[in-house]
Amino acid sequence: MWYESQKPIIALAPMADMTDSPFCCVCREVAGDDFVIFREMVSSEAIVRENQKTLKMCEFDEVERPIVIQLFGASPEIIAKTAKIVVEKFSPDGIDINMGCPVPKITGKNLAGAALMKDHEKAVEIVKKIKAENLNVPVSVKTRLGWSKPEEILEFAPKLEEAGADLITIHGRTKTQGYSGQADWGMIARAKQVISIPVLANGDVKSPEDARVCLAQTGADGVMIGRGALGNPWILNDILIAKDTKVRNINEIIGVVLRHANLHLERYGEKSMVTFRKHLACYFSNAVNKPRVTGLKEFKKELMKISSLDELAMVLRKLKKF
Ligand SMILES: Cc1cc2nc3c(=O)[nH]c(=O)nc-3n(C[C@H](O)[C@H](O)[C@H](O)COP(=O)(O)O)c2cc1C
């Protein structure tokens, strides 16, 4: 099992529209094999309806392993059915259930994501039903501290453990907080003490130093990194070797950007370069990478206008000249 082989566990967080196959392949190429990838969430309802776009989102390259596919939904029966379909069709190394997404589209009508923190019975039922399928892969849950009060996790996490969850990732914020304030690593430490399954601490880990402090403060079995890895896939290895943060060489960043752009294009087609702009923004804004060059503001504006690989290469060539 992927979570047994290494301590601390390093995980790439699931991020909708970001942790797709091209980005995950780049993370592997840049940062090696010693971390687990949680792919962006997919709708369980869409999978049972055999929605082709959603099924395609579950595809991965073998180099991405170990890889966990995250499902969201509110019906225990449908999620369990989906987990079975996904395992049989794609053979991922784990199934994760989203119990933390605060977006109204997810929590609203369907009462999925973070809404499951308000319905412990249903959350428990989801875990039990998936485990009853005997899929032979770990079943994990990613959640927050609570809906509105951080202490809610102290009641919720033991219930998930009792239901059979193999691992829990805790984002140190409540649903009400959204992304505001600081992740409360102290409360993750308290949650870790009330359960015995592995815990991944998540929230605001943006450097190897943050990871060291987070692991020491929480006593967690590992850390999961989200926004800190966008535009900075190197972090997933830097943490392991406890390498200090340093500004990257601009040519190294450009090489990785072009490689990522090529993989994106291969997967989504020539018109997709417009949707690659979100990654470009990260590569040149992430505080760690931010190239110390003059004219960066103008250069970033030009990057946000590219719509083909040629245009991207042309703009990047200008940066090389700075
Ligand atoms: C763009 C974006 C998309 C996200 N999508 C998901 C998702 O699909 N599933 C999930 O459980 N969390 C999702 N999250 C939350 C992250 O996995 C993570 O819990 C959160 O960003 C806090 O960690 P960080 O401070 O390391 O970014 C998303 C976050 C961002 C910024």
Ligand as a Chemical Component Dictionary entry (heavy atoms), coordinates in Angstrom:
data_LIG
# 
_chem_comp.id                   LIG 
_chem_comp.type                 NON-POLYMER 
_chem_comp.pdbx_formal_charge   0 
_chem_comp.three_letter_code    LIG 
# 
loop_
_chem_comp_atom.comp_id 
_chem_comp_atom.atom_id 
_chem_comp_atom.alt_atom_id 
_chem_comp_atom.type_symbol 
_chem_comp_atom.charge 
_chem_comp_atom.model_Cartn_x 
_chem_comp_atom.model_Cartn_y 
_chem_comp_atom.model_Cartn_z 
_chem_comp_atom.pdbx_ordinal 
LIG C1  C1  C 0 -7.718  25.223 -7.673 1  
LIG C2  C2  C 0 -8.024  24.288 -6.525 2  
LIG C3  C3  C 0 -8.780  23.159 -6.773 3  
LIG C4  C4  C 0 -9.060  22.270 -5.717 4  
LIG N1  N1  N 0 -9.759  21.122 -5.984 5  
LIG C5  C5  C 0 -9.900  20.185 -5.011 6  
LIG C6  C6  C 0 -10.463 18.906 -5.292 7  
LIG O1  O1  O 0 -10.788 18.574 -6.450 8  
LIG N2  N2  N 0 -10.611 18.038 -4.255 9  
LIG C7  C7  C 0 -10.227 18.341 -2.973 10 
LIG O2  O2  O 0 -10.382 17.517 -2.063 11 
LIG N3  N3  N 0 -9.666  19.528 -2.683 12 
LIG C8  C8  C 0 -9.478  20.439 -3.663 13 
LIG N4  N4  N 0 -8.837  21.611 -3.387 14 
LIG C9  C9  C 0 -8.292  21.835 -2.035 15 
LIG C10 C10 C 0 -6.816  21.373 -1.963 16 
LIG O3  O3  O 0 -6.699  20.002 -2.208 17 
LIG C11 C11 C 0 -6.203  21.708 -0.583 18 
LIG O4  O4  O 0 -6.949  21.039 0.409  19 
LIG C12 C12 C 0 -6.214  23.210 -0.277 20 
LIG O5  O5  O 0 -5.782  23.958 -1.389 21 
LIG C13 C13 C 0 -5.313  23.527 0.924  22 
LIG O6  O6  O 0 -4.000  23.086 0.704  23 
LIG P1  P1  P 0 -2.819  24.098 0.213  24 
LIG O7  O7  O 0 -2.741  25.226 1.216  25 
LIG O8  O8  O 0 -1.589  23.234 0.194  26 
LIG O9  O9  O 0 -3.207  24.599 -1.128 27 
LIG C14 C14 C 0 -8.590  22.539 -4.404 28 
LIG C15 C15 C 0 -7.828  23.691 -4.181 29 
LIG C16 C16 C 0 -7.532  24.551 -5.212 30 
LIG C17 C17 C 0 -6.687  25.774 -4.931 31 
# 
loop_
_chem_comp_bond.comp_id 
_chem_comp_bond.atom_id_1 
_chem_comp_bond.atom_id_2 
_chem_comp_bond.value_order 
_chem_comp_bond.pdbx_ordinal 
LIG C1  C2  SING 1  
LIG C2  C3  SING 2  
LIG C2  C16 DOUB 3  
LIG C3  C4  DOUB 4  
LIG C4  N1  SING 5  
LIG C4  C14 SING 6  
LIG N1  C5  DOUB 7  
LIG C5  C6  SING 8  
LIG C5  C8  SING 9  
LIG C6  O1  DOUB 10 
LIG C6  N2  SING 11 
LIG N2  C7  SING 12 
LIG C7  O2  DOUB 13 
LIG C7  N3  SING 14 
LIG N3  C8  DOUB 15 
LIG C8  N4  SING 16 
LIG N4  C9  SING 17 
LIG N4  C14 SING 18 
LIG C9  C10 SING 19 
LIG C10 O3  SING 20 
LIG C10 C11 SING 21 
LIG C11 O4  SING 22 
LIG C11 C12 SING 23 
LIG C12 O5  SING 24 
LIG C12 C13 SING 25 
LIG C13 O6  SING 26 
LIG O6  P1  SING 27 
LIG P1  O7  DOUB 28 
LIG P1  O8  SING 29 
LIG P1  O9  SING 30 
LIG C14 C15 DOUB 31 
LIG C15 C16 SING 32 
LIG C16 C17 SING 33 
# 
